[in-house]
């Protein structure tokens, strides 16, 4: 059996379209923020690991 739905009006179509544009904008902005945060964290992590490994390597050479 086929479900009967009322036809969407032009106003409803515009509202849905506007909502979708807002949603895409918000999701895009969130993704940009997330990428920036993750990228910054990765840079900090890389510098920490590099420094830690350099110090560790130096101390191992000194102990030999």
PyMOL CGO cylinders between C-alpha atoms (Angstrom):
from pymol import cmd
from pymol.cgo import CYLINDER

trace = [
    CYLINDER, 0.00, 0.00, 0.00, 1.35, 3.42, -0.95, 0.3, 1, 1, 1, 1, 1, 1,
    CYLINDER, 1.35, 3.42, -0.95, 1.74, 6.06, 1.75, 0.3, 1, 1, 1, 1, 1, 1,
    CYLINDER, 1.74, 6.06, 1.75, 0.00, 9.30, 1.01, 0.3, 1, 1, 1, 1, 1, 1,
    CYLINDER, 0.00, 9.30, 1.01, 1.95, 12.45, 1.83, 0.3, 1, 1, 1, 1, 1, 1,
    CYLINDER, 1.95, 12.45, 1.83, 0.89, 16.01, 1.33, 0.3, 1, 1, 1, 1, 1, 1,
    CYLINDER, 0.89, 16.01, 1.33, 2.83, 17.89, -1.32, 0.3, 1, 1, 1, 1, 1, 1,
    CYLINDER, 2.83, 17.89, -1.32, 5.51, 20.22, -0.03, 0.3, 1, 1, 1, 1, 1, 1,
    CYLINDER, 5.51, 20.22, -0.03, 4.89, 23.86, -0.67, 0.3, 1, 1, 1, 1, 1, 1,
    CYLINDER, 4.89, 23.86, -0.67, 7.42, 26.24, -2.17, 0.3, 1, 1, 1, 1, 1, 1,
    CYLINDER, 7.42, 26.24, -2.17, 7.94, 27.79, 1.26, 0.3, 1, 1, 1, 1, 1, 1,
    CYLINDER, 7.94, 27.79, 1.26, 8.66, 24.38, 2.77, 0.3, 1, 1, 1, 1, 1, 1,
    CYLINDER, 8.66, 24.38, 2.77, 11.14, 23.66, -0.02, 0.3, 1, 1, 1, 1, 1, 1,
    CYLINDER, 11.14, 23.66, -0.02, 12.89, 26.98, 0.64, 0.3, 1, 1, 1, 1, 1, 1,
    CYLINDER, 12.89, 26.98, 0.64, 12.98, 26.33, 4.39, 0.3, 1, 1, 1, 1, 1, 1,
    CYLINDER, 12.98, 26.33, 4.39, 14.44, 22.85, 3.88, 0.3, 1, 1, 1, 1, 1, 1,
    CYLINDER, 14.44, 22.85, 3.88, 16.98, 24.20, 1.39, 0.3, 1, 1, 1, 1, 1, 1,
    CYLINDER, 16.98, 24.20, 1.39, 18.01, 26.98, 3.77, 0.3, 1, 1, 1, 1, 1, 1,
    CYLINDER, 18.01, 26.98, 3.77, 18.29, 24.53, 6.65, 0.3, 1, 1, 1, 1, 1, 1,
    CYLINDER, 18.29, 24.53, 6.65, 20.51, 22.26, 4.55, 0.3, 1, 1, 1, 1, 1, 1,
    CYLINDER, 20.51, 22.26, 4.55, 22.78, 25.20, 3.62, 0.3, 1, 1, 1, 1, 1, 1,
    CYLINDER, 22.78, 25.20, 3.62, 23.07, 26.21, 7.29, 0.3, 1, 1, 1, 1, 1, 1,
    CYLINDER, 23.07, 26.21, 7.29, 23.79, 22.61, 8.24, 0.3, 1, 1, 1, 1, 1, 1,
    CYLINDER, 23.79, 22.61, 8.24, 26.52, 22.31, 5.60, 0.3, 1, 1, 1, 1, 1, 1,
    CYLINDER, 26.52, 22.31, 5.60, 28.06, 25.59, 6.78, 0.3, 1, 1, 1, 1, 1, 1,
    CYLINDER, 28.06, 25.59, 6.78, 28.07, 24.54, 10.42, 0.3, 1, 1, 1, 1, 1, 1,
    CYLINDER, 28.07, 24.54, 10.42, 29.50, 21.12, 9.64, 0.3, 1, 1, 1, 1, 1, 1,
    CYLINDER, 29.50, 21.12, 9.64, 32.16, 22.68, 7.41, 0.3, 1, 1, 1, 1, 1, 1,
    CYLINDER, 32.16, 22.68, 7.41, 33.12, 25.21, 10.08, 0.3, 1, 1, 1, 1, 1, 1,
    CYLINDER, 33.12, 25.21, 10.08, 33.31, 22.49, 12.72, 0.3, 1, 1, 1, 1, 1, 1,
    CYLINDER, 33.31, 22.49, 12.72, 35.48, 20.37, 10.43, 0.3, 1, 1, 1, 1, 1, 1,
    CYLINDER, 35.48, 20.37, 10.43, 37.85, 23.31, 9.86, 0.3, 1, 1, 1, 1, 1, 1,
    CYLINDER, 37.85, 23.31, 9.86, 38.14, 23.89, 13.62, 0.3, 1, 1, 1, 1, 1, 1,
    CYLINDER, 38.14, 23.89, 13.62, 38.69, 20.20, 14.26, 0.3, 1, 1, 1, 1, 1, 1,
    CYLINDER, 38.69, 20.20, 14.26, 41.37, 20.00, 11.55, 0.3, 1, 1, 1, 1, 1, 1,
    CYLINDER, 41.37, 20.00, 11.55, 43.16, 23.04, 13.00, 0.3, 1, 1, 1, 1, 1, 1,
    CYLINDER, 43.16, 23.04, 13.00, 43.08, 21.66, 16.53, 0.3, 1, 1, 1, 1, 1, 1,
    CYLINDER, 43.08, 21.66, 16.53, 44.26, 18.23, 15.46, 0.3, 1, 1, 1, 1, 1, 1,
    CYLINDER, 44.26, 18.23, 15.46, 46.99, 19.74, 13.29, 0.3, 1, 1, 1, 1, 1, 1,
    CYLINDER, 46.99, 19.74, 13.29, 48.21, 21.95, 16.14, 0.3, 1, 1, 1, 1, 1, 1,
    CYLINDER, 48.21, 21.95, 16.14, 48.16, 19.03, 18.56, 0.3, 1, 1, 1, 1, 1, 1,
    CYLINDER, 48.16, 19.03, 18.56, 50.12, 16.93, 16.07, 0.3, 1, 1, 1, 1, 1, 1,
    CYLINDER, 50.12, 16.93, 16.07, 52.78, 19.64, 15.75, 0.3, 1, 1, 1, 1, 1, 1,
    CYLINDER, 52.78, 19.64, 15.75, 53.12, 19.88, 19.54, 0.3, 1, 1, 1, 1, 1, 1,
    CYLINDER, 53.12, 19.88, 19.54, 53.26, 16.10, 19.84, 0.3, 1, 1, 1, 1, 1, 1,
    CYLINDER, 53.26, 16.10, 19.84, 55.91, 15.84, 17.11, 0.3, 1, 1, 1, 1, 1, 1,
    CYLINDER, 55.91, 15.84, 17.11, 58.09, 18.48, 18.80, 0.3, 1, 1, 1, 1, 1, 1,
    CYLINDER, 58.09, 18.48, 18.80, 57.72, 16.78, 22.16, 0.3, 1, 1, 1, 1, 1, 1,
    CYLINDER, 57.72, 16.78, 22.16, 58.62, 13.37, 20.75, 0.3, 1, 1, 1, 1, 1, 1,
    CYLINDER, 58.62, 13.37, 20.75, 61.56, 14.79, 18.80, 0.3, 1, 1, 1, 1, 1, 1,
    CYLINDER, 61.56, 14.79, 18.80, 62.92, 16.56, 21.87, 0.3, 1, 1, 1, 1, 1, 1,
    CYLINDER, 62.92, 16.56, 21.87, 62.35, 13.56, 24.13, 0.3, 1, 1, 1, 1, 1, 1,
    CYLINDER, 62.35, 13.56, 24.13, 64.01, 11.17, 21.71, 0.3, 1, 1, 1, 1, 1, 1,
    CYLINDER, 64.01, 11.17, 21.71, 66.96, 13.53, 21.19, 0.3, 1, 1, 1, 1, 1, 1,
    CYLINDER, 66.96, 13.53, 21.19, 67.45, 13.84, 24.95, 0.3, 1, 1, 1, 1, 1, 1,
    CYLINDER, 67.45, 13.84, 24.95, 67.04, 10.09, 25.41, 0.3, 1, 1, 1, 1, 1, 1,
    CYLINDER, 67.04, 10.09, 25.41, 69.55, 9.35, 22.62, 0.3, 1, 1, 1, 1, 1, 1,
    CYLINDER, 69.55, 9.35, 22.62, 72.02, 11.85, 24.10, 0.3, 1, 1, 1, 1, 1, 1,
    CYLINDER, 72.02, 11.85, 24.10, 71.73, 10.31, 27.56, 0.3, 1, 1, 1, 1, 1, 1,
    CYLINDER, 71.73, 10.31, 27.56, 72.20, 6.79, 26.12, 0.3, 1, 1, 1, 1, 1, 1,
    CYLINDER, 72.20, 6.79, 26.12, 75.38, 7.88, 24.36, 0.3, 1, 1, 1, 1, 1, 1,
    CYLINDER, 75.38, 7.88, 24.36, 76.66, 9.45, 27.56, 0.3, 1, 1, 1, 1, 1, 1,
    CYLINDER, 76.66, 9.45, 27.56, 75.96, 6.27, 29.54, 0.3, 1, 1, 1, 1, 1, 1,
    CYLINDER, 75.96, 6.27, 29.54, 77.92, 4.04, 27.14, 0.3, 1, 1, 1, 1, 1, 1,
]
cmd.load_cgo(trace, "trace")
